[in-house]
Amino acid sequence: MAEPQATSQGSSLRWLVPRIFSRAPRVNDLDNLIRTVRVNHPRGDLPIIERAYAVAKEKHEGQFRQSGEPYITHPLAVAQILAELGLGPRAIAAALLHDTVEDTGYALSELQDTFGDEVAMLVDGVTKLDKVKYGESAQAETVRKMIVAMSKDIRVLLIKLADRLHNARTWGFVPPEKASRKAKETLEIYAPLAHRLGIQTIKSELEDLSFAVLHPKIYAEISSLIAQRTPQREKYLQQVVEAIDEDLRDLRIRGKVVGRPKQLYSVYQKMVVRGREFDDIYDLIGIRVLVGSVRDCYAVLGAIHARWTPLPGRFKDYIATPKFNLYQSLHTTVIGPGGRTVEIQIRTHEMHQQAEFGVAAHWMYKERMNGGKADVKPVDTDMAWLAHISDWQAETADPSEFLDSLRFEIGAKEVYVFTPKGRVIGLPTGATPVDFAYAVHTEIGHRTMGAKVNGRLVPLETELRSGDVVEVFTSKNPDAGPSQDWLSFVKSTRARNKIRGWFTKERREEAIEQGKEAIARAMRRQNLPLQRLMSQDSFSQVAQQLRYEDVSALYAAVGEGHISTQSVLEKVTALVAADDTNTGAIDLPGHAPAREARAGDSGVLVRGAADILVKLARCCTPVPGDPIVGFVTRGSGVSVHRSDCVNVKALGSDPDRFVEVEWAPTTKSVFRVQIQVEALDRSGLLSDVTRVLSEHHVNILSATVSTTDERLALSRFVFEMGDAVHLDRVLNAVRRIDAVYDVYRVTTS
């Protein structure tokens, strides 16, 4: 992006951080760029680079950087960074053109016609959105667009990172407040993204440059401390290198042993975050051993452990189990000469290339294999986290929430767990089996009801540790869904967004339909004029009285059991009756005389005997909708049973005492129901079940709970309810409780 001429602001930093005042090389810039690309891609389309440079130079003519240099030096420097990472000619051409569409009159369609779809797609992915948008919202949308583009082609992010790196190198020429803002953004978003892609060279420099701008005095102090201790450290380092070289000669292994450079920002982080003293950090010697094969890596490891004592718990095998960014290496820490601690990394040359250049090395290999052409396709499975980020950015509407989630997602440290089949899943630190389930598949996450970790049943909120083998149990019920309680402990953005999405979309629509049906059934049962009431504005007024947003929200509340149909109808009929009184309209019809309820009405009529006492049998607890029969008892009226009740068969010897009965529930009818809940035992299970029942206005009469030796919890609840249709919603709600794998109505004692 074109910027005004340099100002004198920021000069106070010059003596502290000379690195951020670098200028682009001015001699044979294009020749040097092409020479670098030719090394990695000898058969590449080099003329496209020359054409892109010519267009970029023409379009940026008359524009200058704040350093006072011609603007073309910026895209040229960005292209040089990418060439050194090993990217091919088309990506280099896109880097040269990446600011033309935004900062000049060069149209994207014209660029597409001249350079093709691939280059145009890369440039469009890097281009910022409309400049009239300001503030964090615009920044969020810019990053969002970049995320979408990089999920299609990772080179978009590589160009953006190179662009940010060169800008960071010249932050000394911009006002301090702007430099500080950009440095903070770099530490929160771009450096972690570089780390995720495994590009250590860019990540380290971005962190050091940002550190220099944000904390110049501390930067200068640490630089001074390092300079003072360098001679003694180098002498000890040489002693360790010579010892390892001797081991390599004994093993007849050709290799390279070097000291690992210390990153200033890393030293600062350890001093501030971990509370370590500088001497403790800097005296920790780092050695890197590069060899020819994986077998040589393990041979060298054995020789080093034979020479020096390894520290327990400090060995990491990232060759057998690579990190999320494809990083591979053996890490060990030993007690070296003089009792000093030495950290050693052992890897092949290919692994070192991957560690330094990350996914860029991956792309260089792909382009070489395809004769200079990149196989452009969606993100490789190795970079599946990018697909996840692309997923949830589409589901997060709020810009600030999106940026916060992105910072957490790319900055969080990870734990690595295994599926039962041995697949490695990377999750944020503190992740739970629910996060694991959603990482495997969204539907598995929605239907999760229990989990095993390392063969043992655990609560769903259990924190996972690296190396755990995780197995989740899913419900077979097609209506199963997540619990809102999960939002209190899930750590991954993917899981959080999927759970929220389930509740805000699917369940709301379903609840609205259920609420409408429940109200309509209740109105028909009470002989209320359905069309007349539904067509009036009474439901909207009741929604306002109850403080719901609209009528749909009222229906959803009824469908989810937060408010009863009877309560809604009472308020609606009261409103309509008041209107009728004021206008002189006819009163609403009442119930049919035959259906008039008495206190404790059973909701059942005996044909031919309206006034006879009727009781629902407790052995089978029939509810409306069940096929029923009546049996005349001695002195207690008619007992109503389900047709399939075992006691009905026993009474078959006296058929004259059976009478015909039919359901005729009224608003005051109450029915007894018995359900059984089967679940994996865990703490808090009973309280969760009773809480859900009470939320659905269930009056519990009795409960029995037992637990088997296999940690299966069996619970029976007897309760009363007025609307039998409400039972389905209660059962579905109980099924969604963590660890519950089945719940059903019991119709026998």
N, C-alpha and C positions, 0 to 999 in steps of 0.2 A: 504494500500500500504506500502510495507516494506521501512524503512527509515534508514539511517546510525546512528551510535551511537551518544549519546548526546554530545553537545559542550557547551562551556561556554557562548555562545552568549545568550542574553536575560536575563542574571542574573540581570540586572538593574531593571527589572520589578518585581523581586521576592517580595520585601517589599511592593509593591503597590497592587498587585493582587494575593494573595496566592491561590485563587480558581483555577487559570489556571495552577497550578503545581500539581494538584491532580494525584494520581496514582491509578490503579485498585486494588480492594481488592484481597489479595493473599491467604486467608484462606477459604477452602471449597467453591471455586468459583462456580464450577458446581453444587454442592449440593444446594447452595443458589439459583441458577438460576432455577433449577427444582422445588424447593419448591415454588418459586414465581409463576411459570407457573401453578403448581397444584392448587393453590388457585383459579385462575380464570377458569381453565379448568381441573376439577378433572377427567374427562373421556377422556382427550386428549391423543394423541399418544406420550407419554413421551420418549419411547426408541429411537425415531428418533432424539431427542435432544442429547442423549448420543452418538449415532453413528456419528452425525455431529460434535460433539466436538472432538471425537477421530480422525476423518479424518482431521479436521482443525489443531489440535495440531501436527499431524504427518507431514502435508504438510508445516506448518510454522516453523518446527524445524530448529533452527540455525538462524532465523531472529529475529531482535530486533527493538524496537521502539527507537526514539531519546531520550526518557527518560531513556533508558538503560534496560527497562523491556523486557521480552520475548514477541514476537509479538502476541502470542495467547491471551494475556491480552486485546488486542483491540477488536477482535470479541466477546470475552466473555463479555466485558463491553457493547458493542452495543446490544448484546442479552439481557443483564440484563435491559437496558433502555426500550427495547420493551416489555419485560415481565412485567415490572412495568406499562406499558401502557395498558396491558391486551391482547396482541396479542397471537395467538395460536401456537402450537408446530411447524407447518411447517414454519411459518414466523420466528420463533426463530432459526430453523435449517438453514434457508437461511441466517440469520444474522451471524451465526457462520461461514458459508462458503463463505460470500460475497466477500472476498479478495483472495480466493484460486485460482480461475480461472485466475485472473489478475496477481498475484504475485508469483505463483508457477507453476509447470508443470502439474497441475491437469486440464484435459480437461473437457469442458462443457458436452460433450457427455458421459464421464465416470460418471460425477456427476449426469446426467439425468438418467443413467441406475441404479445407486445406490439409489437415493433419489426420483426419479419420476419427471414428467413434471412440476408440480406446483413449487417445490423448485428450479428446474433448471431455470424456467422462471423468478422467483424473483431474483436469483443471476445474470442472464444475464442482467436484467434491470438495476441493480446497477453497474455492471462492467463498467469501463471506456473503451473508444475505444483504438485502437492501440497506443502504447506509442511513436511511431515515429512522431506523429503529435504534434506540439508545438504551443504556442501562443493562442490568443483569439479564433481562428478558432477551435482549438481542444477543448477548454472549451465549446464553443457553441455547438459543435457536441456531447459532452458528455451530456450536459444538454438536448439537443434535443432528444437523445436516451432515457434518463430517462423519458422525457415527454411522449414519445410514449409508453413506457412500463407502466408508471403509469396510462395512460388512459385505459389500459387493467386491471390493478390490482393496486389499490391505495397503497397496502403494499410496493410496490417498493419505493415509496417516503418516507414512514415511516422508512424503513431501512436506506435510504440515509440520512434522517434527524438525526437518532440516530447515524449514522456513523460520521456525521459532528459534532454533539454535543460532542461526546467523544474526537474527534480530537481537538475541541475548548478547552476542559478542560485541554489539555496538550500543548497548544500553547506556554507556557513559555519555553519549551524545544527546540523550533525551532528558526532559525534566525529571528530577528525582522522584516526584510523586507518581509520575506515569511509569517510570522504571520499577518502582516498588510494587505498583499494582500488577504489572506484567510478571514480575518475579514471583509474587505470591501465587498468581494463577498458574505459572509454570510448575511450581512445586506441588500444587494441588492436583493438576490435571495432566500436563504434558510429560513431566518426568516419570510419574507412575505409569503412564501409557507406554513410554519407551521401555520401562522395566518389564511391563507385561509382554511387550514384543521381544524382550530379550536383548535389546540393543544397548549394551552396557556402556559403550563409548559415548553415545548421545546422552544417555541417562545421567552419567557421572558429570559430564560437562555442564548440562543444564542445571543440575543441583549445585555445583560449585559456583556458577555464575549468578544464580539466584541468591545463594548464600552471601556472595560478595556484595550484592546490592542491598539486601535486607539487613545484614549485620556487618557493615564494612570494618568496624573496629575489631570485632571478634575474629573476622576473617584474617585481618592483618596480624593479630596476636598469635593465632594458630600457625600462620605461615612463618612467623618469626621463630616460634618454638621448634617447628620442624627443621628450619634451617640450622638452628643451634645444635640439634642432636643428630643431624644427618651423618657427619663423619664417623662417630662411634657406631651408629647403626649400620652403616655400610661395611665397616670392618667386620662386625659380627655376622652380617649377612653373607659376606664372602666366605667365611669359615663354614657356614651351613651349606652353601652351594657346593663347595669343594668336596664336602663329605658325601653329598648325594651324587655328585658326578662320579665319585669313586665307586659307589654302589652300582651305578649304571654300567660302568666299565666291567665290573665283576659279573654282571648279568648279561653282558654283551648286548645291551640295548642302546640304540641310538636315540638320544633325547636332548632336550634343551631345558636347563634349569635357570630360572630368573626370579628376582625378587618382585613381589607384587607392590605396585605403587599405592601410596596412601591417599585416599580421597579426603579433602579437607572437610566437606560437608558430613561425611561419614564419621570423622573424628568428632566433629561438633555434636552430632546426634548422640553419640555414645557418652559424651561428657554431660549433655543436658538431660537426655531421656533416661539414661541408665545411671547417672550420677557417678561416673568413673573419673578418676584423675587422669590428666594428660599423660603422665609417665606410664600409667598402667596400659593406656591405649596404644601409645606410639611405640612402646617397647615390645609390643606383641609383633613378632616377626612374621611376615607373610611370604611364602615361597610357592611358586607355580612350576610344575614339572610337565612338559609336553613330550609325548612319546608317539610311536607309530600305530599302535593297535590297542584294542581293549584288553587283550591278554597281557600286554606290557604294563598297562595301568595297574592291574592287580599284582603283577610281579614286583613292580616298584613299591607298591604299598607294603607288601610283605617284607621287603628289604628295609624300608624305613622303620617299620615296627620292630624289626629285629635289632636295629641299631639304637633306637631311642624308645623310651617307654611311652605308649599312647595314653592320653587322658581318657578315663571311662566316660562313656556317653557322648563323646565329641566326634564320633565317626559317622559320616553320612554318605550313603551310596546313591548318588543321583544318576549314576549310569544305568543301574537296574530299574530305578523309578525316577524318570526325569521330572523336572519341575513343570509347572503349567506353561511356561514360555519356552519349552523344549530344551532348557539348560541341562547339560550332563557333565558330571565331574565326580571324582572321589574327594571327599574332604576329611581330613584327620588333623588332630592337634596332639603334639608330642612334647615331652620335656627334653629340650635340646641341650647343646653344650652349655655348661655353667648353670644348669638348672632353669634356664629361661624358656618360656613357652613359645613354641613355633607352630604356626598354622600352615598346613600344606595342602595344596590342591593338585590333583593328578588327573590329566585328561589327554585325549588325542588332539592332533592338530585340527582335525575337522570339528571336534567338540569346542575347541578354543575359538574357531571361526564363528561357530554358532553362538557361543557365549558373548563374544564381542559385538557381533552384527545381527544376531537373532534372526528374526523373520526375513531380514534383508538378505542374509546368506541363503535362506531357503528359496527366495525368489531368484537369486543369481543362479543357483543350481537348476531351477526349473527352466529358466530362459536358455541356459547353455544346452540342456537336454532337448529343447524344442527349436534349436537352430536360431536363437535370437528372438523368438516370439514367446511371450508369456502366455501361459494357459489361463486366461482370465475366467474365473469362476467364483462362486460364493466362497466364503471363508472355509479353509480346510478344517477338518475335524480336529486337528491339533490346536486350532485357535477357536474352539467352540465357544469360549467365553465372549468373543466378539458377537456371535450370533445371539447370545443371551442378552448382551447389552443392547443390541439392535431391537430385540423383542421388547424389553421393558421400557426403552425410550419412547416407543410408540404408545405404550399404555400409561405413560405419566404426562399429564397435561400441564401441570403447574411447573413453570420454568425453574423456580428456586428449588423445588423438590427434586427435579431432574438433575440439577447440578450437584445437590447434596448427595443424591444416590450415586451419581457417577464418581464423585470423590471417594465415597466409601468403597464402591465396588472395585475401583482400580487401585486403591491404596491399601485395602485390607490385606493382612497377611493370611495365608491359606493353610488349611489342614488337608491332608490327602488320605482318603478312606477308600475301601474296596467294596465292590459289589460281591455277592456270593460267588460269581463266576470269575472274579479276579480283575475286573475293570477298575481303573483308578478314577476317582471323582475328586476334583478340587473344590473346596468349600471355604467360605470365610471363617476365620478363627471364631470359636464359640458357636458354630453351626450345630444344628440338631438333626435327628432323623427326618423331621419334616422338610428341612432344607435339602437333605439328601434325596428325598422322594421327588421333590419338584425339580431337582437337577437331573434326575433320570428321565422323568416325563411328567407333563402337567397333569394328565389323568391319574397317574399313580399318586401324585401329591394330593389331588382332590379326594381320593378314595382311601387314603391312609388311615388305619385305625390302630396300629400297634407296630412295634419294632423290636428286633433283636440286635444287640451289639456284641460281637464276639461270642455268639451262641446263647446269650442271656437276655431275657425279656427286660426291657427298660422303659421308663416313662418317655413320652414323645419330646419332652423338654430337655432331655439329657444332652449335655455338650459332648460332641465327638472329638476324638484325638487322632492325630496322624497314625495310620496303620490299622485303625479299627476296621473290622469287617461288619458291614451293616446290611441287614435284611429287613424289609418292611412288609407288613401284612396289610392287604387291601380288602375293602368290603365288596361283596358280590352284589350288593344292592345297587341297581342302576341309578337310583336317586341320591346316592351317598354324596356328601360334599364336605368341605373343610369346616373347621370350627373357628369362630372369631377369636377365641382364646389364643389360637396359634400366633396371632399377630403380636402378642406380648413377648414371644421368645424366638421367633424366626430371625435369622441374621442376614440372609441373602435377599437382595433386592428383587430377584426373580420370584422367590417364594412369596414375599410380601405383596407384590403386584398381582400375582396370580390369585391369591386368596381374596384380596380386595375386589378384583375383577369378578370373581365368582359371585360374591355377595351383591355387588352393585348391578350386575346384569341378569344372570340366569335366575337367581332366587327372587329378585324383585318382580320380574315379569310373571313368574309362577305364583308368587304370593298375591299379586293383583288379581289374577284369574281365580285363584282359590277364594279370595275375599268376595269377589263378585258372586261366585256360585253359592257361597255360604249365605250371603244376604238374600239372594233370590230364593233359595230353598226355605229360609226362615219366613220370608214374606208369604210364600205360597202356603206354608204350614199354618200360618196365622190368618189366612184368608184376607190378606192386605192387597189393595189394588196395585199390582206390580208396575204396570205401565204408567199409571198416574204418579206414583211416588218417584219412580226413576226418572221421569221426564221433567219433574220440577227441580227447583234450585235448592231443595232442602238438604241434599247430601253435601253440596258445596258449603252451605252454612254450618252443617254439623262438623265438617272438616276444619273450618275456621275456629269453631268453638273448642275443638279438641287440639288445636294448634298444629295441624298437619298442613303441609304445603299446598296440597290440592286433593281432589277426589281420589286420584290414583294412589296417593300416599295413604289415604284412609282405607282404601281397599287392601293395600299391602299390609297395613297394620292388622286388619281383620284376618287376612290370610296367614300371617305369621303368628297369630294368637296373642298379639299385644293388647287387643281390645275385643270384647265379645260382640257377636252379631246382635244379641238382645239389647245391649247397651246402645248400639248405633240405632237400631230400629225404634227404641223408646224415644230417643232424641228426635229422630226424623218424624215419627207420628205426632209427637208433641208440637213440633213446628207446623206441620200440616194442619193439625187440629186447631191451632191458634189462628192460622190463616182462614180456615173454614168459618170460625166463630166471627171473625172480623168481616168476612164477606157474605155471611149468611148461607154458606154452602152446606150441603148435606154432610152429616158426620160420617167418619170412616166406618165401614162395616166391622162388626165384631166377629167372634169365632162362631162356628156352627154349634147349635145347642148340644148335639151328640158328642162334640169334642170338648165341651167345657170341662176344665180341669178342677179337680179337688186338690187339697193339700196332700202332697205325697203321691200324686197321680202316677200310675205305673206306665201310662202311655199305651195301654192295650185295652181293646174293647172286646167283650164277649158277645157274639152274635145272638140277638134275641133277649139279652139280659143286661141292659145298660147300667143298672145300679149295683150289680154284684161286686163284691170285694175281689180285687185282682192283685196278686203278688208275683214278682219276678223271682224265679228260683235262683238260689245262690250257688247251686251245684254247677250250673253251666252259664250263669250270668248273661242271658240273652240281651241283645241291643237291637234297635231298629235296623231292619235289613236282614236279620237272621230269620230263617224259616222256624216257626214256632207252633207249639200245640198247647192246649189248656187241659188241666187235670183238676177235677173237682175234689177238693180235700174235705175231710170231716171237721167242720167248725171253723175253717180258715179260708173259705171262699175258693177261688180258682188259682192254682199254681201254674205259672207259665214257664215252659222249658223250651230249649232248642230241640228241633226235631231229632237231631242225632245224639241227644243226651243219653248216657248209659242208664239213667234212672227211668227214662221213658220206656225203654225196652223192658225193664223190670216190672213196670206197671201195666204191661200189655195184657196181663191175665184178666184185667177188669176193664174191657173196652167201653162199657156203658158210661164210665165216668169221664171220658174224653169229650171235650167241647171245642167248637171252632172259635178261634180267636184271630184278631188282626191288629196290626200296629196302628196306633192313632196318637202319636206323641203330641204334647202341647208344650207351651213355653215353660211350664213348671215341671215337666217330666224329668226325672233323674234316673240314670242307669248306672249300674255297678259294672265295672270292668276290671279284669285281672290280666296283667301282662308279665312276661318273663324277660329279663335282660341278661344276656350272656356276654361276658367281657373278659379281657385279660386283666388280671388283678393289678391294681396300682393304688398308690396313696391318693386320697381325694376323690376316688371314683364315685362313692355313694353320695357325697355332697354335690358332685356335678350332676348326677342323675336327678336327685331331688330338686336341685335348683332349676333344671330344665322343666321338670314337671310343674313346679310352682309358677314359672314364667308363662306356662300355657294354661294357667288358672285351673289346675287339677287339684282336687281335694283328696289327698291320700288318706285312706282309712287304715291300711295296715301294710307292713313291709317285712319281708324275711330275706336274709342275706346269708349265703354260705360260700366257702372257698375250697376248691379241691386241692389235692396234693400237687397238681400241675399248674397251680396259680391261675385257675379259671374261676372267676367270680360269677355266681348265679344269684340273681336278685328277683324276687316277686313282689309286685306292688298291686294292691287293690285300691281303686279309687272310684269316685262318682263323677259323672259328667252329664251335661244336659243335651249335647248334640253329638250323636254317634259319629257323624262325619268328621268331627274334630279329632277322633281317635287316630286317623291316618296321619294328621299333621303332628300329633304327639309322638307317634312311633318314629316318624322320619326325623324329628328333632333329636330323639334319644339316640338314633343310629349315628348321628353326626358327632356324638361325644367321643373323645379320644379313648381308644382301646375297646370300645363296644363293637362287637362283630355281628351280633344278631339281637333282635328284639321282636317279640311277637305276642299276640293275644292268646291267653290260655282259656279254653272253654270247658275244661274238666277240673274237678276238685283235686 
